Amino acid sequence: QLSTAALDVADFLCKSTERRTVLLDGRQGMSAACLLGHALRATKQFVLHVEHNGAVYRTDVYDQASGPFFYESLRQSSTPNGHGAAVIAFTTDVGSDLQIGNQNVLEGIPVLSLESGRAVSSPAEMALAVNEAKAALVKFRSENQLDVIHLFIKGPSAFSMLLGHRLNGVCQVQLYDWVDGQYRSTVRLDA
């Protein structure tokens, strides 16, 4: 299991060295990027140095652009079952993509949509996007008493990696990747 292997690498690094800065290439699939970020999470004292399309994003640099970055909307559910879905999209709407092959996943559950017409143009904007997304996911989980969030991301993979780095204290997160013309479940991150 890739998830177990990533956590084993993180544990090995924690036991082997006090320096925990890890250089990563931000060009990964969404799920792989989020999984790597989550395995090397902030609560384990890891600092990520992510390079993506010529930009460098570091998790120990706290400069943040002014916001908001995302526009937030919510579809409530009348039959809570502990599951919810979150859709995060940059510059491109993801809503119609979710209707392809995922009806059973989204049926009857609350859906949080975070959409932005902005592209990430600086590390400060990336920090803003990650911080807003994390705060929105925590609020969504709390207000809907969720055990699992089904997460769909359509944006830069570096965002997915940096968000994964910060996903502690949310809940279980089921990730999805766009494969063969539809979103498919890939890996579930622990709480």
Phi, psi and chi 1 to 4 in degrees:
 res  aa     phi    psi   chi1   chi2   chi3   chi4
   1 GLN       -  128.1 -108.8  -65.7   -6.0      -
   2 LEU   -61.2  -38.9 -178.1   58.4      -      -
   3 SER   -61.0  -46.6 -178.7      -      -      -
   4 THR   -64.1  -42.5  -57.6      -      -      -
   5 ALA   -62.6  -42.0      -      -      -      -
   6 ALA   -63.5  -41.8      -      -      -      -
   7 LEU   -67.2  -36.0  -67.7  171.9      -      -
   8 ASP   -63.7  -41.5  -72.0  -14.7      -      -
   9 VAL   -62.6  -44.3  168.6      -      -      -
  10 ALA   -61.3  -43.8      -      -      -      -
  11 ASP   -64.0  -41.1  -72.4  -19.6      -      -
  12 PHE   -59.1  -46.3  170.4   77.1      -      -
  13 LEU   -63.1  -39.5  -69.1  172.5      -      -
  14 CYS   -61.9  -39.1  -75.9      -      -      -
  15 LYS   -81.3  -20.6  -67.2  173.5 -175.2  171.7
  16 SER   -95.8  -23.2  -59.5      -      -      -
  17 THR  -153.5  151.4 -179.0      -      -      -
  18 GLU   -85.5  -24.7  -72.1 -174.0   26.5      -
  19 ARG   -77.8  125.2  -69.2 -179.6   47.6 -167.5
  20 ARG  -128.5   37.7  -63.3 -151.1  179.6  115.3
  21 THR   -92.7  126.1  -59.9      -      -      -
  22 VAL  -120.7  127.4  179.2      -      -      -
  23 LEU   -90.1  124.3  170.8   65.0      -      -
  24 LEU  -129.8  145.3  -65.2  168.2      -      -
  25 ASP   -82.4  122.6 -178.5  -12.1      -      -
  26 GLY   -73.9   -5.1      -      -      -      -
  27 ARG   -89.0   85.3  -63.2 -178.6  133.6 -159.2
  28 GLN  -132.3  168.2  -52.9  -68.6  -33.6      -
  29 GLY   -65.8  157.2      -      -      -      -
  30 MET   -56.5  -49.2  -71.0  -60.3  164.5      -
  31 SER   -66.5  -43.6  -67.1      -      -      -
  32 ALA   -61.8  -41.6      -      -      -      -
  33 ALA   -63.5  -46.9      -      -      -      -
  34 CYS   -65.4  -40.5 -161.9      -      -      -
  35 LEU   -62.2  -45.2  172.2   62.8      -      -
  36 LEU   -61.5  -45.6  -77.9  169.6      -      -
  37 GLY   -60.5  -40.1      -      -      -      -
  38 HIS   -69.5  -40.5 -171.9   65.3      -      -
  39 ALA   -63.4  -38.2      -      -      -      -
  40 LEU  -100.2   51.1  -57.3  169.3      -      -
  41 ARG   -74.7  161.8   64.4 -169.3   94.7  170.9
  42 ALA   -61.4  -36.7      -      -      -      -
  43 THR   -66.9  -14.8   56.8      -      -      -
  44 LYS   -97.1   12.5  -69.3 -173.7  177.0 -176.9
  45 GLN    68.8   23.3  -46.3  -52.9  -55.2      -
  46 PHE   -82.0  142.7  -78.2  100.8      -      -
  47 VAL  -113.1  125.3  173.0      -      -      -
  48 LEU   -98.7  137.7  -59.3 -174.2      -      -
  49 HIS  -118.2   99.6  175.4  106.0      -      -
  50 VAL  -106.9  125.5  178.7      -      -      -
  51 GLU  -106.1  128.7  -63.5 -179.3   -2.5      -
  52 HIS  -150.4  118.7 -174.0 -100.4      -      -
  53 ASN    50.7   43.4  -68.4  -19.5      -      -
  54 GLY    84.5   -7.2      -      -      -      -
  55 ALA  -100.9  153.7      -      -      -      -
  56 VAL  -119.9  128.2  173.3      -      -      -
  57 TYR  -119.8  125.2  -54.2  101.6      -      -
  58 ARG  -119.2  138.7  -71.4 -173.4   56.1   96.8
  59 THR   -81.8   -3.3   57.8      -      -      -
  60 ASP  -103.7   12.1   60.6  -12.7      -      -
  61 VAL  -109.3  122.3  175.1      -      -      -
  62 TYR  -106.7   10.0  -56.6  106.2      -      -
  63 ASP   -63.0  136.0  -64.9  -24.8      -      -
  64 GLN  -136.0  135.7 -179.0  174.2  -59.0      -
  65 ALA   -69.0  165.4      -      -      -      -
  66 SER   -81.3  151.0   58.1      -      -      -
  67 GLY  -119.9 -169.3      -      -      -      -
  68 PRO   -82.9  157.4   29.2  -32.9      -      -
  69 PHE   -93.7  -42.6 -170.8   85.2      -      -
  70 PHE  -106.7  152.1  -68.3  109.0      -      -
  71 TYR   -98.6  130.4  -62.8  100.4      -      -
  72 GLU  -108.5  136.3 -176.3  175.4  -35.4      -
  73 SER  -139.5  157.2   62.7      -      -      -
  74 LEU  -138.8  132.5 -178.9   63.9      -      -
  75 ARG  -107.6  116.6 -176.7 -171.0   81.0 -166.0
  76 GLN   -79.8  166.3  -70.7  -68.7   -6.1      -
  77 SER  -124.1  141.9  169.2      -      -      -
  78 SER   -91.0  -10.5   58.4      -      -      -
  79 THR  -126.0   81.0   56.3      -      -      -
  80 PRO   -64.1  137.7   18.5  -24.0      -      -
  81 ASN  -135.6   14.3   66.7    0.6      -      -
  82 GLY    87.9   -3.6      -      -      -      -
  83 HIS  -113.6  146.9  -73.6 -109.5      -      -
  84 GLY  -147.7  165.1      -      -      -      -
  85 ALA  -123.5  143.8      -      -      -      -
  86 ALA  -126.3  133.7      -      -      -      -
  87 VAL  -119.5  121.6  177.2      -      -      -
  88 ILE  -119.8  121.7  -57.9  174.3      -      -
  89 ALA  -134.3  135.1      -      -      -      -
  90 PHE  -107.8  125.2  -68.3   72.7      -      -
  91 THR    57.3  -11.5   68.5      -      -      -
  92 THR  -134.4  131.5  -53.0      -      -      -
  93 ASP   -68.6  136.4  179.9   30.4      -      -
  94 VAL  -105.2  -10.3   73.3      -      -      -
  95 GLY   -52.5  -49.8      -      -      -      -
  96 SER   -67.5  -28.7   58.7      -      -      -
  97 ASP   -63.1  -32.4  -67.8  -14.6      -      -
  98 LEU   -70.8  -20.6  -67.1  176.8      -      -
  99 GLN   -75.8  -12.5  -57.9  -48.8  -45.7      -
 100 ILE   -89.2  103.3  -57.1  171.2      -      -
 101 GLY    76.3    7.3      -      -      -      -
 102 ASN  -124.1   19.1  -66.4  -62.1      -      -
 103 GLN   -57.8  -41.2  -70.2   83.3    0.7      -
 104 ASN   -68.2  -29.0   58.4  -19.9      -      -
 105 VAL   -71.2  -42.3  173.1      -      -      -
 106 LEU   -93.4   -9.9  -60.6  175.8      -      -
 107 GLU   -66.4  123.1 -167.7  171.1  -42.3      -
 108 GLY    76.3   10.0      -      -      -      -
 109 ILE  -116.3  156.1   63.9  174.0      -      -
 110 PRO   -68.4  146.3   21.1  -27.4      -      -
 111 VAL  -129.0  123.4  177.4      -      -      -
 112 LEU   -97.5  127.9  168.5   68.8      -      -
 113 SER  -115.4  126.4  -67.5      -      -      -
 114 LEU  -117.7  110.8  -60.5  174.8      -      -
 115 GLU  -127.0  145.7  -63.9 -177.3   24.7      -
 116 SER  -139.6  139.4  179.9      -      -      -
 117 GLY   -88.0   -1.0      -      -      -      -
 118 ARG   -94.3  143.0  -66.3  166.2   61.9  176.9
 119 ALA   -92.9  154.4      -      -      -      -
 120 VAL   -77.4  119.2  174.6      -      -      -
 121 SER  -114.1   -0.4   62.8      -      -      -
 122 SER  -161.0  161.1   69.7      -      -      -
 123 PRO   -58.7  -33.9  -28.0   37.1      -      -
 124 ALA   -66.1  -37.9      -      -      -      -
 125 GLU   -70.1  -35.9  -78.8 -163.0  -26.5      -
 126 MET   -63.4  -42.8 -179.7   67.1   83.3      -
 127 ALA   -60.8  -42.2      -      -      -      -
 128 LEU   -60.7  -48.6  174.1   64.6      -      -
 129 ALA   -60.6  -45.9      -      -      -      -
 130 VAL   -64.7  -45.5  168.7      -      -      -
 131 ASN   -64.4  -42.3  -70.1  -22.5      -      -
 132 GLU   -63.9  -43.8  -81.8 -172.2   18.6      -
 133 ALA   -63.8  -45.5      -      -      -      -
 134 LYS   -60.9  -47.0  164.4   74.6 -173.9  -78.8
 135 ALA   -61.8  -41.5      -      -      -      -
 136 ALA   -65.7  -39.5      -      -      -      -
 137 LEU   -66.1  -41.3  -70.6  170.0      -      -
 138 VAL   -63.9  -45.2  168.5      -      -      -
 139 LYS   -62.6  -44.6 -179.2 -179.6  174.0 -167.1
 140 PHE   -59.5  -46.3  179.9   58.1      -      -
 141 ARG   -60.4  -47.2 -177.0 -126.6   37.1 -134.8
 142 SER   -65.6  -48.9  178.3      -      -      -
 143 GLU   -67.9  -25.0  -70.4  177.5   -9.5      -
 144 ASN  -108.8    5.0  -67.7  -81.8      -      -
 145 GLN    49.9   56.7  -59.0  173.7   -0.7      -
 146 LEU   -91.7  144.7  -59.4  175.4      -      -
 147 ASP  -101.4  -27.9  -60.2  -46.4      -      -
 148 VAL  -138.8  132.5  178.6      -      -      -
 149 ILE  -112.3  125.5  -66.2  176.5      -      -
 150 HIS   -87.8  114.4  -61.3  -95.1      -      -
 151 LEU  -108.8  123.8 -177.5   58.2      -      -
 152 PHE  -117.0  121.3  -58.1   84.9      -      -
 153 ILE  -120.9  130.0  -60.4  174.1      -      -
 154 LYS  -126.5   93.4 -168.3  170.1 -170.7  177.1
 155 GLY  -178.0 -163.7      -      -      -      -
 156 PRO   -68.7  137.3   12.3  -14.7      -      -
 157 SER   -64.4  -26.9   56.5      -      -      -
 158 ALA   -62.0  -36.4      -      -      -      -
 159 PHE   -60.6  -45.7  168.4   82.1      -      -
 160 SER   -59.5  -41.7 -174.2      -      -      -
 161 MET   -65.2  -45.4 -172.3  176.9  -71.6      -
 162 LEU   -70.9  -34.1  -64.4  167.3      -      -
 163 LEU   -66.3  -43.3 -179.6   62.0      -      -
 164 GLY   -56.4  -38.4      -      -      -      -
 165 HIS   -58.8  -28.1 -178.3   69.5      -      -
 166 ARG  -107.1    6.9  -60.7  -84.4  -42.5  -81.5
 167 LEU   -80.1   13.0  -83.0  179.2      -      -
 168 ASN   -64.4  149.3   60.8  -62.2      -      -
 169 GLY    70.7   16.0      -      -      -      -
 170 VAL   -93.1  -83.5  175.8      -      -      -
 171 CYS   179.0 -170.1   62.1      -      -      -
 172 GLN   -65.0  140.9  -71.2 -175.0   23.2      -
 173 VAL  -125.5  118.1  175.8      -      -      -
 174 GLN   -91.2  119.6  176.4   64.0   56.4      -
 175 LEU   -93.1  153.8  -60.2  173.6      -      -
 176 TYR  -133.3  144.9  -68.9   78.6      -      -
 177 ASP  -122.5  150.8  -86.7  -13.2      -      -
 178 TRP   -81.3  112.0 -176.2 -102.1      -      -
 179 VAL  -135.8  128.0  178.3      -      -      -
 180 ASP    52.2   43.2  -64.4  -30.0      -      -
 181 GLY    81.7   13.1      -      -      -      -
 182 GLN  -158.2  161.7   67.1 -180.0  -13.8      -
 183 TYR   -79.6  134.3  -80.4  101.3      -      -
 184 ARG  -127.4  140.0  -63.9 -174.5 -171.7  -92.2
 185 SER   -66.0  142.1   62.7      -      -      -
 186 THR  -122.5  -66.9   53.3      -      -      -
 187 VAL  -140.6  150.3   66.3      -      -      -
 188 ARG  -111.3  126.4 -174.0  172.5  -71.1 -161.6
 189 LEU   -90.0  142.9  -54.8  178.2      -      -
 190 ASP   -72.8  168.7   59.4    6.2      -      -
 191 ALA   -70.9      -      -      -      -      -
